[in-house]
Amino acid sequence: MATYAIGDLQGCFSPLEKLLDKIQFNPKHDVLWFTGDLVNRGPQSVDALRFVKNLGKSQRIVLGNHDLHLLAVAHNAHPGWEEDTLKSILQAPDREELIDWLQHQPLLYHDEKLGFTMIHAGLASSWDLATVKALAKEVEQTIQNPSTAKPFFQHMYGNEPDHWDSNLAGWDRLRCITNYLTRARFCYPDGRIELNAKGKIDSQAAGDLIPWFRVPNRVNKNLKIIFGHWAALGGVTETPNTYALDTGCIWGFSLTAMRLEDGVRFSVECAEPRR
């Protein structure tokens, strides 16, 4: 039995098939972890979503910002963006089954035996494991509740508050938790999140922005954190206990899997970048 964590698919199903062939994946014995963003931007979103769902107990996923965006559009809480490639899901005969399954997936997955914690994007510097588990559960319960799901998606978009405070309440609290877990890349040294900055780490060298995983006094440094979302890292963080797995398949680079038992990585080229 082997466990493989795989970076953002974003609707790139054909490269996933090639990667699974390369690692000789056997769903009877192996388990796949997905860092979120199964859908959008790529041309095969419904195929990717359907495949992962049908893996059943052979998969673990966390929700990414594009997955949440799909849920918002499906709940008529957002009109969608012009560049979305979600139509194949929204018009699928099994649309409701797919959306319901996705809506019941977590924002965080922790495996005590393997010693890894998986999120899509980042953590606030003050969150230890017990705290982030509880906070993720707050958002998950809101998303999964039929009476609060649509209001949550209506209030989900936005960059404020930019700093975690345990006294936050209401939609501000839930939005702040969601933004750290599904959108974080850069922070200020005091832990405030900056959601407009993208690109490589050295692209912000002239300012005081740093990656979320380099914020001073980060209390979760001992957690072995698997994440995606940040393709510009190229899978490299140079920070202990952080494992970046989005290697930019949608941009024509590669799709990567890391075997958790020994840390060995496997990649396949993604020859056709998003246009």
Disulfide bonds with the S-S distance in Angstrom:
Cys249-Cys270 2.19
